[in-house]
Amino acid sequence: MRGWWREISGLVLPVACGGCGSPRTELCEECGAALAEVPRRVRPAPEPAGLPVVHAAAPYENAVRAMLLAHKERGALGLAGALGGALASAVRAGAGQEGGAAPLLLVPVPSARRATAARGHDPARRIALAAAAELRRGGTPARVLPVLRQRRAVADQAGLGARERQANLAGALTVAAGCPRLLDGGGVVLVDDLLTTGASLAEAARAVGAAGHAGTGAAAGLRAAVVAASPTAFEINRN
């Protein structure tokens, strides 16, 4: 019901830019430009073991931070297209020249069940669907495979440090039964809206790797892409 109400309210309530709050537009030109930077590889510090190569479209600050929070927490679902476009550019940057006939398989990192229920939607999955559509429009075969599941409850990540987040998420994800074979259908890219400590993506990579050991080649060449990463993750990569 909450997800339905947010879809309807977005059509009838006055709109404001998700980045700066300017009236009468869901995303102004200036804030949209903040998502149009050249994606770069990012590395958190400390870097968790098992983290795949990650590309991000923009630093998590200012308008980009506001847009991601508006989409995730305040139901500004119309921003998914712009955020998905930014994610698509990060996916392309990570794929490099490895594209081909096989599709890119975007595997979103799932939100906790209670968070999804409270928000009325799964932000990473929604952005991943928009990114896959953008990739296809550009001639790159892509589809979303939401195969990761939480197999145990985890604590709220807010306020936790890097090591605490890693401990909180260790062993929390798994590939759903019957789904590992689906990951053999193309190049697997883990996707999320945001990278901070890298703990979520590292755990997602571990889960996909475990599925690979069970009989799929999904873990080979695994990479990841996000809309945004902490500014320090960009700075470290310059050194």
BALOBA-1460 file (C-alpha; in Angstrom, 3 decimals):
// residues 239
<rec num="1" residu="m" x="0.000" y="0.000" z="0.000"/>
<rec num="2" residu="r" x="2.792" y="2.422" z="0.893"/>
<rec num="3" residu="g" x="4.579" y="1.848" z="-2.414"/>
<rec num="4" residu="w" x="1.309" y="2.433" z="-4.327"/>
<rec num="5" residu="w" x="0.663" y="5.681" z="-2.416"/>
<rec num="6" residu="r" x="4.138" y="6.970" z="-3.184"/>
<rec num="7" residu="e" x="3.667" y="6.282" z="-6.887"/>
<rec num="8" residu="i" x="0.366" y="8.229" z="-6.912"/>
<rec num="9" residu="s" x="1.567" y="11.079" z="-4.687"/>
<rec num="10" residu="g" x="4.493" y="11.665" z="-7.014"/>
<rec num="11" residu="l" x="1.989" y="12.512" z="-9.734"/>
<rec num="12" residu="v" x="-0.236" y="14.914" z="-7.822"/>
<rec num="13" residu="l" x="1.951" y="16.694" z="-5.242"/>
<rec num="14" residu="p" x="4.125" y="19.707" z="-6.091"/>
<rec num="15" residu="v" x="7.586" y="18.621" z="-7.204"/>
<rec num="16" residu="a" x="10.949" y="19.991" z="-6.170"/>
<rec num="17" residu="c" x="14.447" y="19.110" z="-7.324"/>
<rec num="18" residu="g" x="15.744" y="16.127" z="-5.387"/>
<rec num="19" residu="g" x="19.205" y="17.670" z="-5.275"/>
<rec num="20" residu="c" x="18.693" y="21.307" z="-4.335"/>
<rec num="21" residu="g" x="14.957" y="21.739" z="-3.694"/>
<rec num="22" residu="s" x="14.303" y="24.088" z="-6.602"/>
<rec num="23" residu="p" x="10.548" y="24.163" z="-7.293"/>
<rec num="24" residu="r" x="8.665" y="22.827" z="-10.315"/>
<rec num="25" residu="t" x="11.263" y="20.292" z="-11.400"/>
<rec num="26" residu="e" x="12.138" y="16.859" z="-10.084"/>
<rec num="27" residu="l" x="15.768" y="17.291" z="-11.109"/>
<rec num="28" residu="c" x="17.282" y="20.588" z="-12.201"/>
<rec num="29" residu="e" x="19.964" y="20.827" z="-14.863"/>
<rec num="30" residu="e" x="22.734" y="21.679" z="-12.401"/>
<rec num="31" residu="c" x="22.003" y="18.760" z="-10.094"/>
<rec num="32" residu="g" x="21.623" y="16.419" z="-13.052"/>
<rec num="33" residu="a" x="25.105" y="17.447" z="-14.173"/>
<rec num="34" residu="a" x="26.483" y="16.241" z="-10.820"/>
<rec num="35" residu="l" x="25.589" y="12.710" z="-11.925"/>
<rec num="36" residu="a" x="27.300" y="13.104" z="-15.292"/>
<rec num="37" residu="e" x="30.924" y="12.921" z="-14.129"/>
<rec num="38" residu="v" x="33.310" y="10.399" z="-15.653"/>
<rec num="39" residu="p" x="33.052" y="7.250" z="-13.488"/>
<rec num="40" residu="r" x="36.201" y="6.129" z="-11.732"/>
<rec num="41" residu="r" x="37.411" y="3.172" z="-9.766"/>
<rec num="42" residu="v" x="36.986" y="3.687" z="-6.027"/>
<rec num="43" residu="r" x="38.551" y="2.030" z="-2.995"/>
<rec num="44" residu="p" x="37.422" y="2.450" z="0.622"/>
<rec num="45" residu="a" x="39.998" y="2.548" z="3.397"/>
<rec num="46" residu="p" x="40.381" y="0.108" z="4.951"/>
<rec num="47" residu="e" x="39.457" y="-2.061" z="1.964"/>
<rec num="48" residu="p" x="37.552" y="-5.186" z="3.058"/>
<rec num="49" residu="a" x="38.851" y="-8.556" z="1.942"/>
<rec num="50" residu="g" x="37.075" y="-9.900" z="-1.110"/>
<rec num="51" residu="l" x="35.872" y="-6.547" z="-2.421"/>
<rec num="52" residu="p" x="35.733" y="-6.689" z="-6.232"/>
<rec num="53" residu="v" x="36.830" y="-3.821" z="-8.447"/>
<rec num="54" residu="v" x="34.234" y="-1.062" z="-7.951"/>
<rec num="55" residu="h" x="33.442" y="1.899" z="-10.212"/>
<rec num="56" residu="a" x="31.363" y="4.859" z="-9.038"/>
<rec num="57" residu="a" x="29.712" y="7.628" z="-11.012"/>
<rec num="58" residu="a" x="30.037" y="10.457" z="-8.469"/>
<rec num="59" residu="p" x="31.196" y="11.345" z="-4.953"/>
<rec num="60" residu="y" x="28.563" y="11.017" z="-2.233"/>
<rec num="61" residu="e" x="28.216" y="14.694" z="-1.345"/>
<rec num="62" residu="n" x="26.055" y="17.758" z="-1.913"/>
<rec num="63" residu="a" x="23.370" y="17.263" z="-4.597"/>
<rec num="64" residu="v" x="24.222" y="13.612" z="-5.223"/>
<rec num="65" residu="r" x="23.838" y="12.782" z="-1.538"/>
<rec num="66" residu="a" x="20.522" y="14.658" z="-1.438"/>
<rec num="67" residu="m" x="19.209" y="12.821" z="-4.504"/>
<rec num="68" residu="l" x="20.090" y="9.382" z="-3.178"/>
<rec num="69" residu="l" x="18.471" y="10.127" z="0.182"/>
<rec num="70" residu="a" x="15.370" y="11.583" z="-1.486"/>
<rec num="71" residu="h" x="14.995" y="8.466" z="-3.616"/>
<rec num="72" residu="k" x="15.746" y="6.004" z="-0.819"/>
<rec num="73" residu="e" x="14.085" y="7.565" z="2.202"/>
<rec num="74" residu="r" x="11.526" y="10.073" z="0.931"/>
<rec num="75" residu="g" x="10.003" y="8.179" z="-1.974"/>
<rec num="76" residu="a" x="11.211" y="10.450" z="-4.791"/>
<rec num="77" residu="l" x="10.861" y="7.514" z="-7.171"/>
<rec num="78" residu="g" x="11.059" y="9.679" z="-10.273"/>
<rec num="79" residu="l" x="14.786" y="10.113" z="-9.585"/>
<rec num="80" residu="a" x="15.391" y="6.444" z="-10.369"/>
<rec num="81" residu="g" x="15.874" y="7.211" z="-14.061"/>
<rec num="82" residu="a" x="18.676" y="9.731" z="-13.515"/>
<rec num="83" residu="l" x="20.295" y="7.615" z="-10.806"/>
<rec num="84" residu="g" x="20.003" y="4.557" z="-13.040"/>
<rec num="85" residu="g" x="21.681" y="6.449" z="-15.864"/>
<rec num="86" residu="a" x="24.596" y="7.259" z="-13.567"/>
<rec num="87" residu="l" x="24.805" y="3.629" z="-12.464"/>
<rec num="88" residu="a" x="24.786" y="2.512" z="-16.104"/>
<rec num="89" residu="s" x="27.802" y="4.733" z="-16.797"/>
<rec num="90" residu="a" x="29.653" y="3.159" z="-13.851"/>
<rec num="91" residu="v" x="28.763" y="-0.322" z="-15.121"/>
<rec num="92" residu="r" x="30.123" y="0.560" z="-18.570"/>
<rec num="93" residu="a" x="33.334" y="1.898" z="-17.032"/>
<rec num="94" residu="g" x="33.856" y="-1.356" z="-15.160"/>
<rec num="95" residu="a" x="32.981" y="-3.529" z="-18.149"/>
<rec num="96" residu="g" x="35.515" y="-1.759" z="-20.380"/>
<rec num="97" residu="q" x="36.039" y="-3.730" z="-23.566"/>
<rec num="98" residu="e" x="34.736" y="-6.967" z="-22.069"/>
<rec num="99" residu="g" x="31.274" y="-6.519" z="-23.526"/>
<rec num="100" residu="g" x="30.020" y="-8.761" z="-26.286"/>
<rec num="101" residu="a" x="27.109" y="-10.985" z="-27.121"/>
<rec num="102" residu="a" x="26.696" y="-12.162" z="-23.526"/>
<rec num="103" residu="p" x="24.542" y="-9.787" z="-21.467"/>
<rec num="104" residu="l" x="25.638" y="-7.926" z="-18.376"/>
<rec num="105" residu="l" x="23.850" y="-9.377" z="-15.369"/>
<rec num="106" residu="l" x="23.192" y="-6.683" z="-12.773"/>
<rec num="107" residu="v" x="22.842" y="-8.222" z="-9.308"/>
<rec num="108" residu="p" x="21.549" y="-5.655" z="-6.787"/>
<rec num="109" residu="v" x="22.604" y="-5.824" z="-3.151"/>
<rec num="110" residu="p" x="19.325" y="-6.337" z="-1.272"/>
<rec num="111" residu="s" x="18.123" y="-4.060" z="1.493"/>
<rec num="112" residu="a" x="17.098" y="-5.540" z="4.822"/>
<rec num="113" residu="r" x="13.496" y="-6.784" z="4.732"/>
<rec num="114" residu="r" x="12.367" y="-4.340" z="7.398"/>
<rec num="115" residu="a" x="13.990" y="-1.438" z="5.554"/>
<rec num="116" residu="t" x="12.278" y="-2.398" z="2.306"/>
<rec num="117" residu="a" x="8.946" y="-2.670" z="4.099"/>
<rec num="118" residu="a" x="9.393" y="0.707" z="5.781"/>
<rec num="119" residu="r" x="10.378" y="2.460" z="2.559"/>
<rec num="120" residu="g" x="7.825" y="0.721" z="0.391"/>
<rec num="121" residu="h" x="10.453" y="-0.134" z="-2.242"/>
<rec num="122" residu="d" x="13.946" y="-1.546" z="-2.719"/>
<rec num="123" residu="p" x="16.117" y="1.412" z="-3.855"/>
<rec num="124" residu="a" x="19.027" y="-0.587" z="-5.273"/>
<rec num="125" residu="r" x="16.760" y="-2.858" z="-7.277"/>
<rec num="126" residu="r" x="14.763" y="0.058" z="-8.686"/>
<rec num="127" residu="i" x="17.940" y="1.880" z="-9.757"/>
<rec num="128" residu="a" x="19.354" y="-1.354" z="-11.208"/>
<rec num="129" residu="l" x="16.253" y="-1.780" z="-13.388"/>
<rec num="130" residu="a" x="16.658" y="1.781" z="-14.672"/>
<rec num="131" residu="a" x="20.366" y="1.155" z="-15.332"/>
<rec num="132" residu="a" x="19.666" y="-2.034" z="-17.286"/>
<rec num="133" residu="a" x="17.128" y="-0.198" z="-19.436"/>
<rec num="134" residu="e" x="19.667" y="2.569" z="-20.118"/>
<rec num="135" residu="l" x="22.342" y="0.029" z="-21.051"/>
<rec num="136" residu="r" x="19.986" y="-1.685" z="-23.474"/>
<rec num="137" residu="r" x="19.096" y="1.644" z="-25.078"/>
<rec num="138" residu="g" x="22.812" y="2.160" z="-25.663"/>
<rec num="139" residu="g" x="23.164" y="-1.227" z="-27.328"/>
<rec num="140" residu="t" x="24.559" y="-3.185" z="-24.369"/>
<rec num="141" residu="p" x="22.554" y="-6.314" z="-23.504"/>
<rec num="142" residu="a" x="21.748" y="-6.168" z="-19.800"/>
<rec num="143" residu="r" x="19.214" y="-7.507" z="-17.339"/>
<rec num="144" residu="v" x="18.673" y="-7.473" z="-13.601"/>
<rec num="145" residu="l" x="19.003" y="-10.657" z="-11.569"/>
<rec num="146" residu="p" x="17.759" y="-10.052" z="-7.999"/>
<rec num="147" residu="v" x="19.090" y="-13.392" z="-6.780"/>
<rec num="148" residu="l" x="20.695" y="-12.357" z="-3.488"/>
<rec num="149" residu="r" x="18.765" y="-12.972" z="-0.280"/>
<rec num="150" residu="q" x="19.383" y="-12.214" z="3.372"/>
<rec num="151" residu="r" x="19.614" y="-15.468" z="5.273"/>
<rec num="152" residu="r" x="19.779" y="-13.887" z="8.710"/>
<rec num="153" residu="a" x="18.841" y="-10.615" z="10.343"/>
<rec num="154" residu="v" x="21.447" y="-7.854" z="10.497"/>
<rec num="155" residu="a" x="21.684" y="-4.758" z="12.680"/>
<rec num="156" residu="d" x="21.114" y="-1.270" z="11.316"/>
<rec num="157" residu="q" x="24.377" y="-0.210" z="9.682"/>
<rec num="158" residu="a" x="24.007" y="3.453" z="10.652"/>
<rec num="159" residu="g" x="26.662" y="4.443" z="13.153"/>
<rec num="160" residu="l" x="28.763" y="1.309" z="12.665"/>
<rec num="161" residu="g" x="32.439" y="1.535" z="11.749"/>
<rec num="162" residu="a" x="34.105" y="-0.397" z="8.938"/>
<rec num="163" residu="r" x="35.033" y="-3.440" z="11.024"/>
<rec num="164" residu="e" x="31.665" y="-3.454" z="12.778"/>
<rec num="165" residu="r" x="29.874" y="-3.412" z="9.424"/>
<rec num="166" residu="q" x="31.964" y="-6.290" z="8.146"/>
<rec num="167" residu="a" x="31.178" y="-8.330" z="11.271"/>
<rec num="168" residu="n" x="27.495" y="-7.387" z="11.047"/>
<rec num="169" residu="l" x="27.217" y="-8.571" z="7.436"/>
<rec num="170" residu="a" x="29.531" y="-11.584" z="7.509"/>
<rec num="171" residu="g" x="27.624" y="-14.572" z="6.132"/>
<rec num="172" residu="a" x="24.377" y="-12.601" z="5.890"/>
<rec num="173" residu="l" x="23.737" y="-13.055" z="2.157"/>
<rec num="174" residu="t" x="23.174" y="-16.054" z="-0.052"/>
<rec num="175" residu="v" x="22.175" y="-16.747" z="-3.628"/>
<rec num="176" residu="a" x="18.596" y="-18.018" z="-3.678"/>
<rec num="177" residu="a" x="18.068" y="-21.726" z="-4.234"/>
<rec num="178" residu="g" x="17.842" y="-22.621" z="-7.898"/>
<rec num="179" residu="c" x="19.398" y="-19.325" z="-9.011"/>
<rec num="180" residu="p" x="23.177" y="-20.006" z="-9.217"/>
<rec num="181" residu="r" x="22.861" y="-21.363" z="-12.764"/>
<rec num="182" residu="l" x="21.301" y="-18.056" z="-13.865"/>
<rec num="183" residu="l" x="24.576" y="-16.315" z="-13.090"/>
<rec num="184" residu="d" x="26.328" y="-18.258" z="-15.852"/>
<rec num="185" residu="g" x="24.365" y="-16.361" z="-18.492"/>
<rec num="186" residu="g" x="26.674" y="-13.337" z="-18.757"/>
<rec num="187" residu="g" x="29.074" y="-11.013" z="-16.971"/>
<rec num="188" residu="v" x="28.010" y="-10.496" z="-13.360"/>
<rec num="189" residu="v" x="28.105" y="-6.949" z="-11.972"/>
<rec num="190" residu="l" x="27.125" y="-6.335" z="-8.361"/>
<rec num="191" residu="v" x="25.273" y="-3.035" z="-8.100"/>
<rec num="192" residu="d" x="24.215" y="-0.755" z="-5.252"/>
<rec num="193" residu="d" x="23.325" y="2.881" z="-4.798"/>
<rec num="194" residu="l" x="26.235" y="3.716" z="-2.478"/>
<rec num="195" residu="l" x="29.649" y="2.494" z="-1.348"/>
<rec num="196" residu="t" x="30.901" y="3.616" z="2.053"/>
<rec num="197" residu="t" x="33.013" y="0.945" z="3.777"/>
<rec num="198" residu="g" x="32.528" y="-1.676" z="1.047"/>
<rec num="199" residu="a" x="31.210" y="-4.252" z="3.532"/>
<rec num="200" residu="s" x="27.927" y="-4.839" z="1.676"/>
<rec num="201" residu="l" x="29.579" y="-5.380" z="-1.700"/>
<rec num="202" residu="a" x="32.263" y="-7.613" z="-0.189"/>
<rec num="203" residu="e" x="29.595" y="-9.794" z="1.414"/>
<rec num="204" residu="a" x="27.630" y="-9.887" z="-1.846"/>
<rec num="205" residu="a" x="30.805" y="-10.966" z="-3.662"/>
<rec num="206" residu="r" x="31.387" y="-13.703" z="-1.088"/>
<rec num="207" residu="a" x="27.841" y="-15.013" z="-1.581"/>
<rec num="208" residu="v" x="28.199" y="-15.058" z="-5.364"/>
<rec num="209" residu="g" x="31.589" y="-16.693" z="-5.024"/>
<rec num="210" residu="a" x="30.105" y="-19.390" z="-2.795"/>
<rec num="211" residu="a" x="27.496" y="-20.060" z="-5.455"/>
<rec num="212" residu="g" x="30.330" y="-20.293" z="-7.966"/>
<rec num="213" residu="h" x="32.026" y="-23.006" z="-5.948"/>
<rec num="214" residu="a" x="28.721" y="-24.874" z="-6.058"/>
<rec num="215" residu="g" x="28.954" y="-25.233" z="-9.820"/>
<rec num="216" residu="t" x="28.732" y="-21.872" z="-11.569"/>
<rec num="217" residu="g" x="31.406" y="-19.654" z="-13.058"/>
<rec num="218" residu="a" x="29.777" y="-16.510" z="-11.732"/>
<rec num="219" residu="a" x="32.675" y="-15.545" z="-9.479"/>
<rec num="220" residu="a" x="35.103" y="-15.280" z="-12.398"/>
<rec num="221" residu="g" x="35.706" y="-11.668" z="-13.380"/>
<rec num="222" residu="l" x="33.260" y="-10.367" z="-10.796"/>
<rec num="223" residu="r" x="33.035" y="-6.578" z="-10.622"/>
<rec num="224" residu="a" x="30.796" y="-3.964" z="-9.029"/>
<rec num="225" residu="a" x="29.322" y="-0.548" z="-9.748"/>
<rec num="226" residu="v" x="27.584" y="2.069" z="-7.622"/>
<rec num="227" residu="v" x="25.991" y="5.446" z="-8.190"/>
<rec num="228" residu="a" x="28.132" y="7.148" z="-5.555"/>
<rec num="229" residu="a" x="30.987" y="6.525" z="-3.157"/>
<rec num="230" residu="s" x="32.430" y="8.479" z="-0.258"/>
<rec num="231" residu="p" x="34.698" y="11.309" z="-1.454"/>
<rec num="232" residu="t" x="37.688" y="9.736" z="0.311"/>
<rec num="233" residu="a" x="37.266" y="6.591" z="-1.798"/>
<rec num="234" residu="f" x="37.860" y="8.760" z="-4.880"/>
<rec num="235" residu="e" x="40.807" y="10.557" z="-3.283"/>
<rec num="236" residu="i" x="42.600" y="7.365" z="-2.281"/>
<rec num="237" residu="n" x="42.416" y="6.105" z="-5.846"/>
<rec num="238" residu="r" x="44.425" y="9.111" z="-7.048"/>
<rec num="239" residu="n" x="47.470" y="8.172" z="-4.963"/>
